[in-house]
Amino acid sequence: ALASLPIGWLWLWTEEVLLLAGQTPTLARMAHDYVIVQVVSVPAFLGFTVLRSYLQARSIVAPTLWVTLVANLLNAGFNYVLIHGELGFPRLGLTGAGVATGLTRTLLFVLLALVIWRGRLYVGAWRPWSRLALAPRGLGQIFALGLPVGVQLGLEMWAFQLATLFAGWLGEKQLAAHVVALNLASMSFMVPLGISMAAVTRVGNLLGAGRPQAAQRAAWVALGMGAGVMCVAAVSFVLLRGWLPRVYTADLEVLAVAATLLPIAGAFQLFDGTQVVGGGILRGMGRTRPAAVFNLLGYYVLGLPVAYYLAFAVGMGVTGIWWGLTLGLMVVAGSLVLWVGVRGPGRMRG
């Protein structure tokens, strides 16, 4: 709830920040209109994230799946009605899409809270409220673990947002192709992201049970699964590079650029699946700082500078941006795998 205040305040400045970042006034205004109607949903979305993590830590994942599926179906309906003005609602266009997203985020929290309450999923792991919930030591422990995780995830997400700003400087066609490729990569990323969450729970629980070697084995299995599923995505991106972008647009110029990006995204996927699982393993170990350092070095010391150089100095355009991101991901993924091998769960005692 406290975190939602600065986040919501920052969203109020979306247009100004995008203009300062060199984006076109039209795109900046559209982005602002889309975001501003979602501000009130920030507390609900953060609350949903807390409840999801609470269930995940108890190895209870099915309720979140079903709640998310229901919310996605409702989200599709909200978008259709509010964007196009169906069922007597006004035609809101892009603003309607923002309203639909805000409603969906609120529903995610409400539905999951109801499932936990009605299903008594709090039994055995939920203490009644007391002032101990605000004890400095307990808050400090959560902050010490959570801040590096937040920094790690922030560094990763900001890197891709900066890459999108780079693409925006290249023109609307290049930006559109970049967004198409990034959206496809994000969808396939959901599978290793789920494996990463499973790794957090499995490694953490096994270490808590005093079984470090089993936790090490679980870590290697998770890494193998993350890389394995992304091999399928990589092959799909290469073989279907001429067809997949057509789901998003009929613009021939955008299609041509997107088709050149997808094979690069294939290589990108292999490293992305590995690094997200590696980060989950370290979170399960309670070792949250190394992943943040690896992200800082991989993206900001290497990946983004190379992306900028290739895109603008060499003249490779959006293709150069993707090669730079791929290089950064390769460094992050390699560093995490090496860390798991040298200082992984199997070396933890007590």
N, C-alpha and C positions, 0 to 999 in steps of 0.2 A: 504493500500500500504506500509506503514511504517512497519507494523507488519510482512509483508511477508519477509523482509530482514533477521531478525534474525532466522525466521523459516526455510527459505531456507538454511541459513548457517549451522544451526544445522543438517539438513538432509544430508549435505555433510559428516558427521561423523558417519553415520549409522553403517557401518561395525565395526569401532573401538569401538563404544559404546557397541554394542552387544557382541563383544569379551571380553570387560572388564566386561560385565554382565554375563560371563560364558557360552555363547551360543557356539555351535559348529562352527568351521570356515566355513563349507559348508553353513549352514543356514545363518550365518552372511553375507557372500558374496552374496548369493541369495537375501537377504533382501535389501542389498545395491544397487544391480543392479536394483531391482524393484523400489526403491525409487528415485534414482538419476535422472532418466529420467522424474520424475514428478515435479522437483523443479520449472521449469518455469511456472507451472500451479498454483502455490500457490497464487499469486495476484488475478488471476481470480476466484479461489474458495472463497477467502475471500470477494471479491467484490460481488459474488453471494449471500453469506451469508448476507451481508448488505442489498442488494436489497430485498431478501426474508423477512428479518425482517421488512423492511420499509413497504412492502405490508401487512404483517401480522398485523402490528400495526394499519393499516387502515381497518382491517377485509376483506382484499382482498386476498384470498388464492387459488382460482382456477387457475390463470395463472401459479403459481409456480408448481402446480400439473401437469399440462399439459406439461410444459417445462421439468420437471423431467422425466415424462413418455417417452417423445420423446428422451431425452438424454440417458435413460436406454436402449431403443431399439438400438440406435446408438452405445452405449457402447458394447452391445452384438455383433454387427457386427464388430466393431473395434477389439474386442478381438479375434474373430474367424479368421479374416483376418491376423492379425499381429502375433498371437501366432503360427498358423499353416502354415503361408506363402501362403495364397490364393491370387488369382487375380493378380499374378505377384509380390507380395510383398515378401521380404525375410522372412524366418522362424525365428522369434525372441524369441519364447518361453516365459519365465517369463518376460524378458525385454519388449516384445511386450505387455504383460498385463499391465505393467507400463505405456507404451506409450499410450495405449488405455484409461487408467484412466486419464492421463493428458489431452488428447484431450477432453474427456467427461467433465471434470471440466471446461475447457475453454469454451466449447459449452454452458454449463449451464449459465455462466455469459453473454455470447453474446446473447443467445436466450432470456433470461429474460429481459435484457436491451432493446432489440428490441421490446418485447411485451409491456414494460412500455412506450417506446417512441411512437410506432405506435398506441397503444391503449389509449394514453393520460392519463395514470393512475397516472401521476404526478399532474394533474390539481387539484387545491384546497389545495395542501399539499406540494408544492415544491417551495421554494424561489430561485430566481436567485442567482448566486454566488456573494458573497461579502466578504470583509475582516472579517465581523462578524462571518463567518464560523470558523475562527481561534481565536475567542475571548477567552481569558483564562478562563473566568467564564463558558462559554458553554462547553468548552473542559473538564474543571474540573468536571462539573456535569456528563457528559458522563463517564468520567474515574471513578468517585466515585461510579456510579451504575454498570459499566461494569467490573471493576477489581474484585469485589467479585464474580460476575457471572463466570468470567473466572477462578478464583481460584476454585470455586465449581465444575465446569465442568471438570477442569483439574485434581483435586483431584480424582473425580470419574473415569475418563478415565485412569489416571495413575495407579489407584488401579488394574484395570483389566489388564493393560499391565504388571504390576509387577507380577500379578498372572500367566500370560502367561510365563514370565521369569522363575518363579518357576517351571511351568510345563516343560519348556525346560530343566531344570536341571534333571528332572526325566527320560528323554529319548524321542526319537522321537515318539514312539507309544503313550505314555502318552500325549505328546504335541499335536499329531494329534487328539486324542479323545477330549482333552480339547478344541481345536479350533472348532471341529465339534459342540460340545455342545454350545460353546459361540456364534457361528454363528447362530445357531437355536434360541438361546435366543435373539440375537440382532435383528433378523427379527421380532419376535413377539413384541419386545420392541418398534418398530416403531409406533404401534398403540397408546399406552399410551404416547409416545413422541408427537404425533400429538395432543392428548388431552391436554397435558401440554402446547403446544403452544397456543391452543385455550383458556386455562385457563389464560395465560398471558394477552391475548388481552381482554377477557371478564371481568376479575376482574379489570384490569387497566381502561378499558373504563367505567365500572359501578362506580368505585371510582371517576373517573374524572367527572362523571355526578352527583356526590353527592348522590349516592345510596348505602351506605355501606352494608345495610342488604341484598340487592339483590346480591351484590358482595360476601357476605358470603355464600348465598345460592348457587351461581354459583360455589364457591370453593368446597362445600360439594358434589355437583353433579359431578364435575370433578373428585374428589377423588374416588367417588363411581364407576364412569365409568372406571377409570384407574384400580382399583382393579378388577372390574367385567370382563373386557376383558382379564385380565391376568389369571382369574380363568379358562377361556376356554383354554388358552394356557397351563396352568398347567395340566389340565386333558388330553389334547392332548399329552403332553410330556410323561405322565405316560402310557397311553394306546398304544401309537405308538413308544415306546422307542426302540423296536426291528426293526422297519421299517425305521424311519426317518434317522438314520445315514447311511443307505445304499444308500441314494441319493448322499453321498459324497465319499464313499470308499467301496471297496470289501474286505479290509484287515480284517480278522476275529478277530485278537487281538484288533485292533482299534474299531471294531464294539462292541466287548464285553465290553470294558471299557466305550465307549460312552453310551451304554445302561444302565450302572450303574449310569452314571452322570445325565441322563435326569430326573429321578424322583426328584433328588436334585434340578435340574434346575427348576422343577415345583414349589417347595416352594420358590425358589429364585425369580421366576417371580412375584409372588404375592407382595412381598416387593418392587421389582424393579418398577413395575407399579405404586405403591403408592408413592414412593419417587420422581419419575420424575414429577408426577403431583403436588406434594407438593412443589417442587422447582419452578415450573411454577407459582403457586399461589403467592409465596413470591416475585417472580420477578414482577408480576403484581401489587403487593402492593408497589414496590420500596424498599422492605426489603431484600436486597441481601446478607447481611453478615451472618445471622443465618444459612442458608443452607450450606455455606462454612464451618462454625464451625462444623455442624453436620457431614458433609462428612469427615472432618479431624478426628473427634473422632471415628466415626463409622468404617471407613476403616483402618486408620493408627494406632489408639490406640488399636482397638479391632480386626477387621476383618482380616487384613493381618498378624499380629502376630499369631493369632489363626490358620490361614491357613498354615503358615510356620511350626508351631509346630505340627499340625496334619499330615501334609504331610511328614515331615522329622524326627521329634523326635518320633512320634507315629508310623510312617510307613504306614499311610493310602494312601500315594501317591496323585494322582490328585483328588481323592474323598475328601481328607482332605482339599485341596485347595478350593473346591466348598462349603464345609460346612462352612469354614471360611468366604468366600464371602457372603454366605447367612446370617450368623450372623451379619456381618457388615451392610448389607442392611436392616435387621430387625431393627437395632438400628436407622439408618438414617430415615427410613420410619416412625417408631414410634415417633421419635422426631419431624418430620415435621407435622404429624397429630396432635400431642399435641400442637404444636405452632399455627397451624391454629385454633384449638379449643379455645385456651386461648387468643391469641393475633392476631386473624385473621382479615380479611377485615371488619367484622362487628363492630370492635372496633375502626376503624379509623374515625376521624372527620376532616372536613375542608380540 
